Every structure is written in C-alpha cells, then in structure tokens.
C-alpha cells in the first residue's frame, strides 16, 4: 500500500471554549476521491481550514505527502500541492473563462499580461483541454459574468486544476445548482479523480451517491464512521445523527 497523501492524527481545534474538532484522525491514499458528510456543526469547514493552514490546531498534526504542515503558512501549504475551492465561486467576472484559466496556469502573470500577450502553443493546448473538461469550450471567450452559477462553479474547479495541485479540496460544489448542473459537476469531479486526489464536502445526498467511492461521516468534530455510501447510509449511528438534526430543525 502506498503512503497516505494526507494523514491527520488526533486533531483538536478549540475556539474560545467551543471544540470544533475533537481528536479527529483521518487518512487517505493518493488518487482517492473521498466525500465528507455530516450534520451542520460537525466540523467540516474547520477540517478544511486546518488542512490549508487557515486555522492552526490546538493539538494534533497534519501530514501532507509525509510532511508536517503544522508550522507552515497558507501559501506555503498551497505550494506543496493543496488547492481549495470555496462554496462561492471566486472567478474574475470581467475576464473570459479562457483568461481566468490562463491566470491560474501561470501564477507569474498578472491580469494585464494575460490580456495583452498570447500564450505559447503548449499553454493554448492546456487551456483548451481545461475548457473541454469543464464543458466551457464554446463559452471560453465570453465574459465570465455571463456564465450560469453552475458554469462558474465548474470554471473555478478548472482554475484549481490549472494550478496542478496533488490534492483538491472542494467545498459544497453543487449548492444552488440545477439537477443538470449537479450531474455535470459530478461528472467533472469523477473525471478529475482519474489523475488527482480529491476531498469533497457536500450535503446533497443524491450528488454524494453519484460520485462517492468512500464516505467519511463527521459528527461533533470527530469521525463517526467511514465506508461505502451504502454502508454509511445504513449505519444506525448515522441515521440517528441525521434524524436528530431533522428533529432539531423542526423545532427551530
């Protein structure tokens, strides 16, 4: 078995008396597509924040490709090969999808050099490939502001891939999408999983069923269980946690 690309040991995060993560232990292999689910307040976003260095753990360690990232800044962790997509698309609305992707491909470029210089042939091929896999080739040269919400989500995933990360962290990529856009986003992530390690945080269980190979359930800052989507859905602990959340929502 190959060495885990991500190894997290006994991770605890306290915020002024509130324990967001509690002795969490987690690992994943290179090339794995892992879906993280859990009720509201389970610690899912904090989990990603610690991996990327946005939040420092109170105790515990994160190892990425065998390296302890505990003392590294966010930009240093990103350079090691971790890319993150947030819930809300972060694209340059006044630029085209092609220009957005070109900026992401070459971090040495700024907006002006992207607008007024022509990329070399190899870069053009890569840009065309990214536009193809995101389903945006026919819209590659219109303003990104004119894209639908789902298209903007896929563009940002493409921008993330353009940076050549080893591990992609994708936070709720189908929130607010139509059924068709959700399926397109799922197909994109499945395609990317052939060459990347990916962690997806998601609430939409239909989408989880579409893409899930292995699911990790978080609850109260710890791993409640892991396994196939079928095993997780039938686990009495998971059923209790989600039913409890539904009952709490009914009484709000």
JOVEN-V894873 format. One record per backbone hydrogen bond with DSSP energy under -0.5 kcal/mol. CO is the residue of the C=O (numbers start at 0). NH is the residue of the N-H. E is the energy in kcal/mol with one decimal. If there is no record, write none. Layout:
co;nh;e
CO;NH;E
CO;NH;E
//
This chain:
co;nh;e
2;29;-0.5
4;64;-2.7
5;27;-1.9
6;62;-3.0
7;25;-2.1
8;60;-1.8
10;23;-2.8
11;57;-2.4
11;58;-1.7
12;19;-2.0
12;20;-1.3
13;15;-0.5
14;17;-2.4
16;18;-0.5
17;14;-3.6
17;19;-0.9
20;12;-1.8
23;10;-3.0
25;7;-3.6
27;4;-1.6
27;5;-1.5
28;31;-1.5
31;33;-0.6
31;197;-2.6
32;212;-0.6
32;213;-0.9
33;199;-2.8
34;36;-0.5
34;215;-2.8
35;201;-1.8
36;217;-2.8
38;41;-1.6
41;220;-1.9
42;46;-2.2
43;47;-1.6
44;48;-2.5
45;49;-2.2
46;50;-1.7
47;51;-2.1
48;52;-0.6
48;53;-1.6
48;54;-1.6
49;52;-0.8
58;11;-2.5
60;8;-2.3
61;63;-0.5
61;68;-2.6
62;6;-2.7
62;64;-0.5
63;66;-1.8
66;63;-2.6
66;68;-0.5
68;71;-1.7
72;76;-2.1
73;77;-2.4
74;78;-1.9
75;79;-1.0
76;80;-0.7
76;81;-0.9
77;80;-1.2
80;82;-0.5
80;165;-1.7
80;166;-2.5
82;168;-2.9
83;85;-0.5
84;170;-2.2
88;90;-0.6
90;92;-1.0
91;94;-1.3
92;144;-2.0
94;143;-2.8
95;99;-2.6
96;100;-2.5
97;101;-2.2
98;102;-2.3
99;103;-1.6
100;104;-2.2
101;105;-1.7
104;106;-0.5
105;108;-1.7
109;113;-1.8
110;114;-2.2
111;115;-2.1
112;116;-0.8
119;123;-2.3
120;124;-2.2
121;125;-1.8
122;126;-2.7
123;127;-2.5
124;128;-2.2
125;129;-2.5
126;130;-2.5
127;131;-2.2
128;132;-2.6
129;133;-1.7
130;135;-2.6
130;136;-0.9
131;134;-1.3
135;138;-1.0
136;139;-1.2
138;96;-0.6
138;141;-1.3
139;97;-2.2
141;96;-0.8
142;145;-1.8
143;146;-1.7
147;151;-2.3
148;152;-2.0
149;153;-2.2
150;154;-2.4
151;155;-2.3
152;156;-1.9
153;157;-2.3
154;158;-2.4
155;159;-2.1
156;160;-2.3
157;161;-2.1
158;162;-0.6
159;162;-1.1
159;164;-0.6
160;163;-2.2
165;196;-2.0
166;82;-2.6
167;169;-0.6
167;198;-2.9
168;84;-3.4
168;170;-0.5
169;171;-0.7
169;200;-2.7
171;174;-1.1
173;176;-2.0
177;181;-2.6
178;182;-2.2
179;183;-2.2
180;184;-2.4
181;185;-2.3
182;186;-2.4
183;187;-2.0
184;188;-2.3
185;189;-2.4
186;190;-2.1
187;191;-2.4
188;192;-1.8
190;193;-1.3
191;194;-2.0
191;195;-1.1
196;167;-2.8
197;33;-3.0
198;169;-3.1
199;35;-3.3
199;201;-0.5
200;171;-2.6
202;204;-0.8
203;207;-2.2
204;208;-2.4
205;209;-1.3
206;210;-1.8
207;211;-2.8
213;34;-2.2
214;226;-2.0
215;36;-2.5
215;217;-0.5
216;223;-3.3
216;224;-1.0
218;221;-1.5
220;21;-2.6
221;218;-2.5
221;223;-0.6
224;216;-2.9
226;214;-3.3
227;231;-2.6
228;232;-2.4
229;233;-1.4
231;234;-1.3
234;238;-2.3
235;239;-2.3
236;240;-2.1
237;241;-2.6
238;242;-2.4
239;243;-2.4
240;244;-1.8
241;245;-2.1
242;246;-2.5
243;247;-2.1
244;248;-2.3
245;249;-2.0
246;250;-1.0
247;250;-0.6
248;251;-1.3
//
